[in-house]
Amino acid sequence: LDPDALLDAMKAGLYYSSQGPEIHDIRIEGNELHVECTPAVNISLQGRGARSNYISGEGLKAASFRTERFEEAYVRVTVRDESGNRAWSNPIWFD
């Protein structure tokens, strides 16, 4: 990795933290947030406090969430694999 490119990505919020799972894409289209990732058993969307939504199953590689119930300015995505390892997104801001 190029150190300057890494710092630029961090400053722009274009990175995520992971214990192993990979988040390939997060995008908002209208009132839906779409996530694509490596195989997971749980993909969740969290807002402030206890407000959240999740999808569970085996080998999940994608999930879509309606965003209307989230009144916050941003949400976060968490992906959990079958070993219990997680990946956490940066804040995803609603425009």
C-alpha positions as CSV (number, residue, x, y, z in Angstrom):
1,L,0.0,0.0,0.0
2,D,1.1,3.5,-0.8
3,P,1.3,5.5,2.5
4,D,0.0,8.7,0.9
5,A,-3.0,6.9,-0.7
6,L,-3.8,5.2,2.6
7,L,-3.8,8.6,4.4
8,D,-5.9,10.2,1.7
9,A,-8.5,7.3,2.0
10,M,-8.5,7.7,5.8
11,K,-9.1,11.4,5.6
12,A,-11.9,10.9,3.1
13,G,-13.5,8.2,5.3
14,L,-13.0,5.6,2.6
15,Y,-11.9,2.7,4.8
16,Y,-13.3,0.2,7.3
17,S,-12.0,-1.9,10.2
18,S,-12.0,-5.7,10.1
19,Q,-11.0,-8.8,12.0
20,G,-11.2,-10.7,8.7
21,P,-14.5,-10.2,6.8
22,E,-14.4,-7.8,3.8
23,I,-16.9,-5.2,2.9
24,H,-16.8,-4.9,-0.9
25,D,-19.4,-2.2,-1.5
26,I,-21.8,0.1,0.5
27,R,-24.1,2.3,-1.5
28,I,-27.3,4.2,-1.0
29,E,-30.0,4.2,-3.8
30,G,-33.1,6.2,-2.9
31,N,-34.3,4.9,0.5
32,E,-32.2,1.7,0.5
33,L,-28.7,1.0,1.6
34,H,-27.0,-1.9,-0.1
35,V,-24.1,-3.9,1.3
36,E,-21.9,-6.4,-0.5
37,C,-19.3,-8.5,1.4
38,T,-17.5,-11.8,1.8
39,P,-19.7,-14.7,3.1
40,A,-21.3,-13.7,6.5
41,V,-23.8,-15.0,9.0
42,N,-25.0,-11.5,9.9
43,I,-25.1,-8.1,8.2
44,S,-26.5,-5.3,10.3
45,L,-27.2,-1.6,10.0
46,Q,-27.0,0.5,13.2
47,G,-28.1,4.0,14.0
48,R,-28.0,5.9,17.3
49,G,-28.7,3.9,20.5
50,A,-30.6,0.7,20.0
51,R,-32.0,1.5,16.6
52,S,-30.8,-1.2,14.2
53,N,-31.8,-3.6,11.5
54,Y,-30.1,-6.9,10.5
55,I,-30.3,-9.9,8.2
56,S,-29.0,-13.3,9.4
57,G,-28.3,-16.5,7.5
58,E,-25.5,-18.7,6.1
59,G,-23.2,-17.5,3.4
60,L,-24.8,-14.0,3.1
61,K,-22.9,-11.9,0.5
62,A,-25.3,-9.0,0.2
63,A,-28.1,-7.2,2.1
64,S,-30.4,-4.3,1.5
65,F,-32.0,-2.2,4.2
66,R,-34.7,0.5,4.1
67,T,-33.4,3.6,5.7
68,E,-36.6,5.5,6.6
69,R,-36.6,4.3,10.2
70,F,-33.2,5.9,10.9
71,E,-33.6,9.5,11.9
72,E,-29.9,10.0,12.5
73,A,-27.6,11.8,10.0
74,Y,-25.6,8.6,9.6
75,V,-25.5,4.9,10.2
76,R,-22.9,2.1,10.3
77,V,-22.7,-1.4,8.9
78,T,-21.3,-4.4,10.7
79,V,-20.6,-7.7,9.0
80,R,-20.0,-10.9,11.1
81,D,-18.7,-14.1,9.6
82,E,-19.2,-17.7,10.8
83,S,-16.1,-17.5,13.1
84,G,-17.5,-14.5,14.9
85,N,-15.1,-12.1,13.3
86,R,-16.5,-8.7,12.4
87,A,-15.9,-5.8,10.0
88,W,-17.2,-2.3,10.8
89,S,-17.8,0.5,8.4
90,N,-17.1,4.2,9.0
91,P,-20.2,6.4,9.4
92,I,-22.3,6.4,6.3
93,W,-23.8,9.9,6.0
94,F,-27.3,10.5,4.6
95,D,-27.3,13.5,2.3
